[in-house]
Amino acid sequence: MLLDAGPGTAPPRSLLILGGTSEIALATARRLIARRTRRVWLAGRPSAALDAAADELRGLGAQVGTVGFDALNCASHRAVLGEVFAEGEGPVDMVLLAFGVLGDQARDESDPAAAVRIAQTNYTGAVSAGLLCASALQEQRHGSLVILSSVAGERARRSDFIYGSSKAGLDAFAQGLGDALHGTGARVMVVRPGFVRTAATAERREEPLATTPEAVATAIEAGLRRGAATVWVPGSLRVVMSALRHLPRTVFRRLPV
Ligand SMILES: NC(=O)c1ccc[n+]([C@@H]2O[C@H](COP(=O)([O-])OP(=O)(O)OC[C@H]3O[C@@H](n4cnc5c(N)ncnc54)[C@H](OP(=O)(O)O)[C@@H]3O)[C@@H](O)[C@H]2O)c1
């Protein structure tokens, strides 16, 4: 389901992924490379998985570079991201902000330091990287900043309110940033997937309307084409969440969510 259609954009020629090993991001990269994307930067914490992801995308025909990026190290973001944007081979058409941690609600409730790391990764890190990328896209007068939010941010649940609250903050930030960029040639698209079957969620009880990284990738590509400001995956979640958001708390609290 796509909302807020405006002037759409063709699939990007160049793509910067923040969270370069994210399963959802890599499914998106594969899909976009099959369309038109030729240049990819994978920004992430250095690891064998990051190198393997770069090799895989190179095998699909893209020119791929890796960039050391830690969401928790905000002081480094300006230099790291500045380097990508300054590389001088044309504009960065799309930034996909995909880093994030789910955490372990039960454990993190009794470990505030761990809970803070979730908030700092998902929210604070995204505020820092998001503002820097938005400013660079604005300078180019062109480009999309696609931000992976979550339905978990729509209404706090007993079962994952630490993660959910970090995504609520991220989502509000992304919406406001989208308004700030309106009319500049740069834009923000907020993506709100429900439960996505990935390694990160493999140990969890699957939720209704569960989806796949490939389905999120398809929705991202369609959202870009349509110029959507908000994309739900699957689209039916928009209606479901609209109903859940308005349930009285006494009722919501008793739901098995
Ligand atoms: N899976 C779902 O059900 C679901 C649903 C809705 C929204 N989302 C959101 O979608 C995004 C991608 O999720 P995914 O399912 O693709 O999960 P994933 O495969 O676990 O990817 C998470 C990414 O975040 C990166 N990351 C974590 N901490 C970082 C840090 N401090 N600095 C830099 N990168 C860091 C990881 O890098 P490392 O390789 O270094 O760990 C990895 O690239 C996340 O924001 C997630 O919250 C996921």
The ligand as an SDF file (V2000), in Angstrom:
LIG
                    3D

 48 52  0  0  0  0  0  0  0  0999 V2000
   13.2660   -7.9770   10.3680 N   0  0  0  0  0  0  0  0  0  0  0  0
   12.1300   -7.3930   10.7170 C   0  0  0  0  0  0  0  0  0  0  0  0
   11.1470   -8.0430   11.1200 O   0  0  0  0  0  0  0  0  0  0  0  0
   11.9890   -5.8880   10.6120 C   0  0  0  0  0  0  0  0  0  0  0  0
   10.7020   -5.3500   10.6360 C   0  0  0  0  0  0  0  0  0  0  0  0
   10.5580   -3.9610   10.5400 C   0  0  0  0  0  0  0  0  0  0  0  0
   11.6650   -3.1500   10.4440 C   0  0  0  0  0  0  0  0  0  0  0  0
   12.9080   -3.7190   10.4380 N   0  0  0  0  0  0  0  0  0  0  0  0
   14.0410   -2.8040   10.3640 C   0  0  0  0  0  0  0  0  0  0  0  0
   14.6940   -2.9530    9.1260 O   0  0  0  0  0  0  0  0  0  0  0  0
   16.0880   -2.6600    9.2830 C   0  0  0  0  0  0  0  0  0  0  0  0
   16.9010   -3.8070    8.6970 C   0  0  0  0  0  0  0  0  0  0  0  0
   16.5730   -4.9790    9.3940 O   0  0  0  0  0  0  0  0  0  0  0  0
   16.9150   -6.4420    8.8720 P   0  0  0  0  0  0  0  0  0  0  0  0
   15.7250   -7.2790    9.1210 O   0  0  0  0  0  0  0  0  0  0  0  0
   17.4960   -6.3830    7.5130 O   0  0  0  0  0  0  0  0  0  0  0  0
   17.9690   -6.8710    9.9780 O   0  0  0  0  0  0  0  0  0  0  0  0
   19.4990   -7.3270    9.9240 P   0  0  0  0  0  0  0  0  0  0  0  0
   19.7110   -8.2240    8.7540 O   0  0  0  0  0  0  0  0  0  0  0  0
   19.7890   -7.8340   11.3000 O   0  0  0  0  0  0  0  0  0  0  0  0
   20.2840   -5.9550    9.6610 O   0  0  0  0  0  0  0  0  0  0  0  0
   20.5680   -5.0470   10.6710 C   0  0  0  0  0  0  0  0  0  0  0  0
   21.7160   -4.1910   10.1970 C   0  0  0  0  0  0  0  0  0  0  0  0
   21.9990   -3.2060   11.1850 O   0  0  0  0  0  0  0  0  0  0  0  0
   23.4060   -3.1320   11.3100 C   0  0  0  0  0  0  0  0  0  0  0  0
   23.8260   -2.5650   12.5810 N   0  0  0  0  0  0  0  0  0  0  0  0
   23.4630   -2.9020   13.8310 C   0  0  0  0  0  0  0  0  0  0  0  0
   24.1000   -2.1170   14.7210 N   0  0  0  0  0  0  0  0  0  0  0  0
   24.8850   -1.2690   13.9980 C   0  0  0  0  0  0  0  0  0  0  0  0
   25.7910   -0.2370   14.3350 C   0  0  0  0  0  0  0  0  0  0  0  0
   26.0410    0.1050   15.6160 N   0  0  0  0  0  0  0  0  0  0  0  0
   26.4030    0.4320   13.3400 N   0  0  0  0  0  0  0  0  0  0  0  0
   26.2010    0.1100   12.0470 C   0  0  0  0  0  0  0  0  0  0  0  0
   25.3560   -0.8680   11.6650 N   0  0  0  0  0  0  0  0  0  0  0  0
   24.7090   -1.5520   12.6380 C   0  0  0  0  0  0  0  0  0  0  0  0
   23.8580   -4.5850   11.1670 C   0  0  0  0  0  0  0  0  0  0  0  0
   25.2410   -4.5960   10.9350 O   0  0  0  0  0  0  0  0  0  0  0  0
   26.2310   -5.7270   11.5250 P   0  0  0  0  0  0  0  0  0  0  0  0
   26.4210   -6.7180   10.3960 O   0  0  0  0  0  0  0  0  0  0  0  0
   27.4840   -4.9900   11.8260 O   0  0  0  0  0  0  0  0  0  0  0  0
   25.5910   -6.3180   12.7410 O   0  0  0  0  0  0  0  0  0  0  0  0
   23.0150   -4.9620    9.9630 C   0  0  0  0  0  0  0  0  0  0  0  0
   23.6160   -4.4940    8.7900 O   0  0  0  0  0  0  0  0  0  0  0  0
   16.3250   -2.4430   10.7810 C   0  0  0  0  0  0  0  0  0  0  0  0
   16.3040   -1.0610   11.0440 O   0  0  0  0  0  0  0  0  0  0  0  0
   15.1050   -3.0940   11.4150 C   0  0  0  0  0  0  0  0  0  0  0  0
   14.7800   -2.4880   12.6480 O   0  0  0  0  0  0  0  0  0  0  0  0
   13.0950   -5.0650   10.4950 C   0  0  0  0  0  0  0  0  0  0  0  0
  1  2  1  0
  2  3  2  0
  2  4  1  0
  4  5  1  0
  4 48  2  0
  5  6  2  0
  6  7  1  0
  7  8  2  0
  8  9  1  0
  8 48  1  0
  9 10  1  0
  9 46  1  0
 10 11  1  0
 11 12  1  0
 11 44  1  0
 12 13  1  0
 13 14  1  0
 14 15  2  0
 14 16  1  0
 14 17  1  0
 17 18  1  0
 18 19  2  0
 18 20  1  0
 18 21  1  0
 21 22  1  0
 22 23  1  0
 23 24  1  0
 23 42  1  0
 24 25  1  0
 25 26  1  0
 25 36  1  0
 26 27  1  0
 26 35  1  0
 27 28  2  0
 28 29  1  0
 29 30  1  0
 29 35  2  0
 30 31  1  0
 30 32  2  0
 32 33  1  0
 33 34  2  0
 34 35  1  0
 36 37  1  0
 36 42  1  0
 37 38  1  0
 38 39  2  0
 38 40  1  0
 38 41  1  0
 42 43  1  0
 44 45  1  0
 44 46  1  0
 46 47  1  0
M  CHG  2   8   1  16  -1
M  END
$$$$
